[in-house]
């Protein structure tokens, strides 16, 4: 948010903060959410890079299109295990996966 807009909102009595502040998340909870979101975003990007539809990816993973859609938006019902297995199935390396995790950790900090 631009500093000018933040100042204007605060002058009118609004409190400006992050989603972490608003939800009262612990540092660990925020890091977990950032990790899931980073993996989800990368799954979508990798799927598109491979020019796969959600339906085609679902077939490769023996899953459903709706599950792929949930994975790509970071739905809380999707496990980290499923996200990681899906990324590995699309050819992500362990090094690539570790870079995603490192990026998510930096974003959460």
Secondary structure as a PSIPRED ss2 file (coil, helix, strand):
# PSIPRED VFORMAT (PSIPRED V4.0)

   1 X C   1.000  0.000  0.000
   2 X C   1.000  0.000  0.000
   3 X H   0.000  1.000  0.000
   4 X H   0.000  1.000  0.000
   5 X H   0.000  1.000  0.000
   6 X H   0.000  1.000  0.000
   7 X H   0.000  1.000  0.000
   8 X H   0.000  1.000  0.000
   9 X H   0.000  1.000  0.000
  10 X H   0.000  1.000  0.000
  11 X H   0.000  1.000  0.000
  12 X C   1.000  0.000  0.000
  13 X C   1.000  0.000  0.000
  14 X C   1.000  0.000  0.000
  15 X C   1.000  0.000  0.000
  16 X C   1.000  0.000  0.000
  17 X C   1.000  0.000  0.000
  18 X C   1.000  0.000  0.000
  19 X H   0.000  1.000  0.000
  20 X H   0.000  1.000  0.000
  21 X H   0.000  1.000  0.000
  22 X H   0.000  1.000  0.000
  23 X H   0.000  1.000  0.000
  24 X C   1.000  0.000  0.000
  25 X C   1.000  0.000  0.000
  26 X C   1.000  0.000  0.000
  27 X H   0.000  1.000  0.000
  28 X H   0.000  1.000  0.000
  29 X H   0.000  1.000  0.000
  30 X H   0.000  1.000  0.000
  31 X H   0.000  1.000  0.000
  32 X H   0.000  1.000  0.000
  33 X H   0.000  1.000  0.000
  34 X H   0.000  1.000  0.000
  35 X H   0.000  1.000  0.000
  36 X H   0.000  1.000  0.000
  37 X H   0.000  1.000  0.000
  38 X H   0.000  1.000  0.000
  39 X H   0.000  1.000  0.000
  40 X H   0.000  1.000  0.000
  41 X H   0.000  1.000  0.000
  42 X H   0.000  1.000  0.000
  43 X H   0.000  1.000  0.000
  44 X H   0.000  1.000  0.000
  45 X H   0.000  1.000  0.000
  46 X H   0.000  1.000  0.000
  47 X H   0.000  1.000  0.000
  48 X H   0.000  1.000  0.000
  49 X H   0.000  1.000  0.000
  50 X C   1.000  0.000  0.000
  51 X C   1.000  0.000  0.000
  52 X C   1.000  0.000  0.000
  53 X C   1.000  0.000  0.000
  54 X H   0.000  1.000  0.000
  55 X H   0.000  1.000  0.000
  56 X H   0.000  1.000  0.000
  57 X H   0.000  1.000  0.000
  58 X H   0.000  1.000  0.000
  59 X H   0.000  1.000  0.000
  60 X H   0.000  1.000  0.000
  61 X H   0.000  1.000  0.000
  62 X C   1.000  0.000  0.000
  63 X C   1.000  0.000  0.000
  64 X C   1.000  0.000  0.000
  65 X H   0.000  1.000  0.000
  66 X H   0.000  1.000  0.000
  67 X H   0.000  1.000  0.000
  68 X H   0.000  1.000  0.000
  69 X H   0.000  1.000  0.000
  70 X H   0.000  1.000  0.000
  71 X H   0.000  1.000  0.000
  72 X H   0.000  1.000  0.000
  73 X H   0.000  1.000  0.000
  74 X C   1.000  0.000  0.000
  75 X C   1.000  0.000  0.000
  76 X C   1.000  0.000  0.000
  77 X C   1.000  0.000  0.000
  78 X C   1.000  0.000  0.000
  79 X C   1.000  0.000  0.000
  80 X H   0.000  1.000  0.000
  81 X H   0.000  1.000  0.000
  82 X H   0.000  1.000  0.000
  83 X H   0.000  1.000  0.000
  84 X H   0.000  1.000  0.000
  85 X H   0.000  1.000  0.000
  86 X H   0.000  1.000  0.000
  87 X H   0.000  1.000  0.000
  88 X H   0.000  1.000  0.000
  89 X H   0.000  1.000  0.000
  90 X C   1.000  0.000  0.000
  91 X C   1.000  0.000  0.000
  92 X C   1.000  0.000  0.000
  93 X C   1.000  0.000  0.000
  94 X H   0.000  1.000  0.000
  95 X H   0.000  1.000  0.000
  96 X H   0.000  1.000  0.000
  97 X H   0.000  1.000  0.000
  98 X H   0.000  1.000  0.000
  99 X H   0.000  1.000  0.000
 100 X H   0.000  1.000  0.000
 101 X H   0.000  1.000  0.000
 102 X H   0.000  1.000  0.000
 103 X H   0.000  1.000  0.000
 104 X H   0.000  1.000  0.000
 105 X H   0.000  1.000  0.000
 106 X H   0.000  1.000  0.000
 107 X H   0.000  1.000  0.000
 108 X H   0.000  1.000  0.000
 109 X C   1.000  0.000  0.000
